[in-house]
Amino acid sequence: MSIVKDRLKIIHFVLFLSFINFLFFHYPFFSFVFKNVDYKSINGVILTGSLIVAALVANAFAFYLFCSLFRVVGKVLLSILFIINSVAVYFVNTYSIILDESMIGNVLNTKYEEAASFFSVKLLVYLIFLGIIPSLYITKIKIIYSAWKKFLVNTSLMLVFLLALIFANASNWLWVDKNAKELIGLAMPWSYVVNTMRFYIHEHDKNKKEILLPDATIKDSQKSIVVLVIGESARSQNFSLYGYKRNTNPFLSKIHNVFHFNATSAATYTTAGVKSILAHSGSDELYEILPNYLYRNNVEVIWRTTNWGEPPVHIKDYQDRNVLMSKCKGEGCGYDEILLYGLREQIEASRNNKILVVLHTSTSHGPTYSKKYPRQFETFKPVCNSVELGECSHDELINAYDNTIVYTDYVLSRVIEELKRFKDYNSTMIFVSDHGESLGEKNLYMHGLPLSIAPKEQYEIPFIVWLPDGSRQLKPNKMLSQNHVFHSVLSFLNIQSPIYDEKMNIFSR
């Protein structure tokens, strides 16, 4: 069969297209298979061979349906899938991600400025040669469609063949089930097609009215402030407070009453990590989150963010980067220092005795680590300036990331200095990261892997607390979770609630 013909029978067209799809976009899929199957054994050979055949036939079957049932629309759809495939496989190959439901959520929640930071020449090459050129071929070729009788025969034969292949591998069903998330997350185009549908189905469920928690009661009139700083992609192993060989905490290390605890995140991506920090439990249900709950129960709540991905926040003083930029002046306005601009005055203007301030930072989010801090904080050099992290040396990548930790350290020290000014208030600062970050270990970058297979770099996080002299004490906790935040804030502000759990409180009574 000549593939350069202007006209092709539909069966030839879909078989050729399936082969091209396999050749261009299935390397990550079979790379995972070869790493997790003993391909030298007879069973391994059978399983691997069956997966190859299944990928070719299943895609041909789907493409055949698209083109036969939708004709021109089907060709357009296939063209779009090839373009998306090219971008998807670029990110899978470059950052070792898996396009499961959580990663799709990250993609769909990514703002333009963050997405733009991933642009590179390599991405453009992928897009043109693996996406645009094949899509032009798809739209140009004229297809000779089968009669409906032959269509039914062909689809029946392919479906029977696939079912026979599945049952012939009955002994491998457990292996497939065990690795289903990874296999589906790496199979193009079904990784993002299936998981996008799953994401929106679950989002529809989540967007139902949040479940209100039982009413709470403020037990005293003592003025109290809690500043909760939500970190972004900060992993504890790169904090010198946790024993890191480099001094990445030059400011906090000089401040009295700064305590740190071992902690783990509930997920490896922002939306779930932030939700866990703000939730009273690890439930998947959309219960009322901490700022909404406190605001509804007469606590002053201020939310300032340079990031995204939090659950719906229902308070009066919600300020994102655009709002903050309209009032900020100076170099620090382009970085997370903007979260502190005018904060003291806003707190002083409050008429409430109980105040919660949430600062949602973005400092350590990749891939452009070197752009997340002012130049004076470039302590470690040289740094990685490429969005293709694998192209940088490991030292350059670590240097850039460590500089973000130094800058985070500075911002946290500024928060503490601001709190020290409020002599009439009991105050505390709690810093917790949403998740960790991979920096080339095991050839993995950034975050977002399913927690069940994620390396510790993506879920071991800092949990840092500051208290003023003569203030409350902390329990000798050895390991904390993100859910400790909710109950600890209730305790510090002396708010009584039926859902309060003393075991999840880090403060001593």
N, C-alpha and C positions, 0 to 999 in steps of 0.2 A: 504493500500500500504506500502510495506517495503522499506525504503529509503536506506537500506544497500545492496540491490540487485546489482549485477554487471551490470544488464541490466534493463533499464526502457523505457517505452513508452515515446515518446517525450512530449506528453501533460502532463504526470505525472511529468516528469523531470522539465519542465518549470514552472509548478504550484508550485512545491516544492522550486525551485530556487527563484521564486518570493516571496514566503513566507519568506525564509531566508533573502533575500534582504530587505524586509519590516521589519523583526524583528531586524536585525543588524544595519540598516542604516537610518531608518525613525523616530527615536526619535526626532531629532531636528525639523523635518518638522511638526510633530503633536504637539510638544511642542509649536511651534508658533501658530498653529491652535487653540489649547485650550486657549491660552492667548488672542486671538483676536476674538473668537466666544463665544456666550452665549450657551455653550453646554448643559445647563439645559433646554433650551427652545426646543419646538418641531422642529422649523426650524434649530436650532443649532445641534440637534441630527441627523436630516436628512442630513445636510451638512457634518458633521463629518463622519457619516457612509458612505456617498457617496464617500468622499475622500479616506477613507480606502479601500473600494471596488475598486475604480478607480485605486488606486496605485497598488493593487494586480493584477488586470486584465490587466492594461496597461503595466506593466513590463512583465507579462507572455506573452502578445501579442508580445512585442518587442523581448523577448528572443526566442519565438517560430519562429519568422521570421529569427533571426540570425542563429539559429541551423538548420532550414529547408533549408534555401537558401545557407548557407555557410558551413554547416556540420562541419568538423574539424576546419576550420578557425573560425567559429562561436563559438565553444567551447573555443578556445584560446582567442578570443575577450572577452568572458564573464569572463574568468579567470582573464584577465588583468583588467577588470572593477571592479571586486571584490577587487583586490589588491589596485587599486586607491581609491575605495570607503572607504577602511579601513583607509587610510591616510587622505582622505578628511574629514571623519566624526570625526577623532581625532582632527583635527584643528577646526572644527565647534564646537565640544563639549568643547574643552579646551580654545579656545579664543573667542567663541561666534561670529564667523565671518559668513558672508553669501557669498556663492560662486557665486556672480553675475559677470557680464562682467569685471567690474573694478578690482575685487579681482583676477580674472583669469589673468588679465594683470599684477598685482603685482607678482603673482606666476611665470609667464613666464619670467618676467624681473628680477627675483631674482638671484643673483650671488651665486656661490657655498659656499663661506665663510659665507654668510648670512643664506643660507639654512641649513648649518651644525650647526648653533647655535640653531636650533630648535630641534635637536635630543635629545631623552630622552628614558628611559626604558619603560615608558608608551606608547610612540609611537611604540616601538618595539612590545609590547604586542598586541596593536591594529592590527599591520601589520600581526603578526603571526596568531592570533586566528580569526580575522575577515576577513583577506585577503588571506594569503597563504594556510591555511588549507582548506577553502572552494574551493579555486582554484584548489587544488590537487584533491579534490573530483570531480570537474567538468571535469577535464582532464581524470580522471581514468574511470568514468562511461561510459558504452556503451549504446548508445541511439538507440532505435528501432524507425526508422523514419516512418512517415505516408505516404501513397500513395498520389500522387498529388491531387487527387479528394478530399480526406479527408482533406488535407492541406487547400484547398480552402474553404471547408465547415467550418473548425475550425476558420480560420482567419476571414471569413465573419461573423460568429456568435459573435466572440469577438469584432469585429469592430462595429457591429450593437448594441451590448450590451453597449459599451462605448458611442456611440452616443446617445442612449436612456437615459443613465445615465446623460449625459451632458444636454440634453434638459429637463429632469425631474427636473434639478436644475436651470432652467432659472431664477428663482427669486434670485439666489445667484451669477449670473454672474457679477454683479457690484462689489460684495465683492471680488470675485476671481480676477477680473481685477485690482482692487485697490491694492491688495496684490500680484500681479503676480510676481514682481521682487523677493520678499522674498520667495514665494512658489517655484518658479523655482530654486532659489539659494540654496534651502535646500533639494530638491528632488534628491536622488541618483539613478542612476548615471547621470541623465539628467542635473543636475546643472552645472557640469564642461564640459559635452559633448556639450550641446547647447551653453553655454557661451564661450567655447573655439572657436567654429566655428564663433560665432558673433564677438569675439575679432579679429580673423584673417581677417574676412571680412572687419571690420572697419580699421584694421591696413593697409590693402591693399589700402584702400581709402586714409588713412592719408599719406602713403608713396609716394603718388604722389608728383611731384615737388612742393616745397613750393611756396606759393603765395607771390611774392615780393611786398614790400611796396614802396610807392613813394620815390624817391631820397630825401635825406636830405642835409642840408647845415650847415657847422660849421660857426658860426657867428662872432667869435673873436679868438684871439691867446692866450688868457689867459690860463695858465697851470691849468688844473683841473683834479682831480682824484675822482672817485666814487668807493668805495668798497662795493659791494653787497654781503652780507653773507646770503645764503639760509639755514635756519635751518631745522632740521629733527625731526619731531614728537614733537616739542616744543609747549606746550599749555600755554597760557598766565596766567592762574590762579595759576601756580606754580612759577611765577616770583615775587619776592618781590617788584619790581618796580610797579607791578599792584596791590599791597596790600596784597600779600601772607604773612601769619604770620611768616614764616621762612625767614631768610636772605639768599636767594639763589642768590642775586646779590651784593655780598660784594665788588666787584671791580667797576662795573658800577655805583653803588650808590655814589662812591667817585669822579667820573669824572664829571666835569662841562659840561653843554650843551648836556646832554643825555636826549632825549625826547622819550616818549612812547605813542603809540596810540592804541585804541581799534581797532581790525581788525578781519576779518573772512576769511577763506580760501574758494576757489571755489570748493574744493573737499576734500575727506578724505583719499586720497592716493597719493603717491609721484609723479607719472607721470603726473597726471592732475594738482596737486598743483604747481609743478615746471613750467609746461607750462603756467599756469595762471600768475605766477610771471614774466615770460619773455614775455608775450603777451601784445599787445596794447589794446585788448578788450577780452570780454568773448566768442568770437566766437569759434565754434568747428572746423572751417576751419584751415588748416595748413598755417597760415600766417607766414611771416618771424619773427623770435623771436629776442629779443633785442640784444644779442651779435652778431648774424649774420648781423643784420641791421646796427649796429654801425661799425662793421669791414668793411662792404662793403662801408661805407661812411667815411673811412679814420680815424677812431678812433682806438687807440691801445686797444685790448681786450685780457685779460689774464683770462683763465678759469682753476681753480684748484679744484679737487674734490676727496673726499674719498667715494663718494656715486655713485648713478646710477639713471636712470629714466628720464634724461632730454631729450627734443626733440633733433634731430640732430643738432650739433653745428659745424658750418663751419667757423673756424678761424685757425690761424697758431699756437697760443700758447695754446693748449689744453693739460693739464697735469692731468692724473689720478693718483691713488695711486701708481701704479707700477712705473711710471715715477718719481714721487716725492721720493719714497723709494730709488731709485737708487742713489740719491744725498744727502739723509738726514742721519744725525748721531745723536744719543742720544735717551733717553727714549721717548721723545715727538713724535718721528717718528711713533710710533705705535698708535697714537691718532690724533685728529684733529689739533693739533699744527703743524703737518707736512705741513699743508696748508700755513703756514707762513714762512717755511724754504726757505731762499733765495729770498723771495718775494721783499724785499726792493731793493736788487741788481738788480732784474729783472726790477723793475719800474725805477730805476736810469739809466738803460741802454737804456730806451726807448727814441726815438727821436720825439715822438708825444707830442703835447700839451694837448691832450685829451685822458684820459685813463679810461677804465672800467675794474675793477678786480671783477670776480665772484668767491666766495669761497663756494663750495657746501659741507656742513658738513654732518656728520652721527651720531653725539653724542647721541641723545636721542632715537634712534631706538631700539625697543625691539626685542626679549624678554630679551636679555642679557644686561640689563642696567648697571649692576655692572662691566662689562668688557669694558665700553666705556670711562673710565676716569682713569688717573693715581691714584695710591693709596693715594697720598697726598691730593686728592680732595674728599676723602671719609669722608665728613663732618658729615653726618648723619648715624648712625649705630643703630642696625644691618641691613644688606641689604639682599635683595632677590638674591640668586645665582642660582635659578632654572629657566629653560625655561618654566616650567609649572607654570605660574604665579598664578593660582588659589590655588596652594599648599602653597604659601607663605602667611604670615600674611599681612594684608593691610599696616601696619606700615613698614614692611620690604620692600614691593614693593614701597611705597612712598619714603622711604629713598634712595633706589637705584636710582629712577628716579630723585629725587631732587638733588642728587649728579651730575647727568648729566647736570642739569641746572647750578649748580655752576661752572662746568667745561666750559660750554658754555659761561658763564659770563666772565671767565678768558680769553678765546680765543678772545672774542669780545674786552676786554680791551687791549689785545695785539695788535689787529688790530688798535685800536685808537692810541696807543702809537707809532706805526710805522708811521701812517699818520701824527702825530705831527712833525715828523722829516722833512717832506717835506715843508719847509717854503715858497718856491716859488710857491706852488700850492694852489689853492682852493681845499679843500677836504671834503669829507663826508663819513660816513659809514651808510649803511641801512641794518638792519637785519630783515628778514621776514621768518617765518616758512612755510613749504609746507602744513602742516596740524597739528592738535592736536593729543591727545592720551588719550585713556581710560585706567584707572588704577584700574579696579574692580568696578567702579560705575555701578549700575544696572547689575552687573555680566558681564560686558563687558571689554574686554582687547584690548590694542593696537588700531588699526584704520582700516578703510576700509569699514565701513558700508555705504550704500547709503545715500547721504546727506539729503534726504527727511526724513529719520528716525534716522539719527545719533544724538547722544547727543552732547551738546555744547562743551564737553571736546574734541571732535574730530575736531571741526572747529573754535573755538575761539583761535586765535593765537597772538603772540607778533609781533608788528611792532615798531622797535626801531631805532632811528636816532641819530647820533652824528654830531655836527657841531663845528668847532673851534671858539674861541673867535673872535668877530668882523666880523663873516661870515654872510651869508644870514640868514634870519629868516624863520620860519615855519608858515604855516597857522594854525589857530585854529580848525583843523579837529576833529570831534568827533568820526567818524567811517571811517576806511579805508578798501579797498579791495586789493587783491594782484595786480590787474591791475594798481593801482596807481604807482607801481614801474617804469614801462616803461616810462610814461610821466614825472615823477619826475626826472629820470636820463637824459632825453632829456633836460629838463629845466636847471638842474644844470650844464650840460656841454655846455649849450647855443647852442643847435642844433635845427635848424628850420626844421620843417617837416609838410607836409600837413595833416598828420594823428595825429599831436599833439593835445591834449585836455587839455586846461588850467584847467578845472574843476577837472582833475585827477592828477594835480600837487600839491605836498605837500609843495613846497617852495614858499615863497613870492617873487614877482618880485622886 
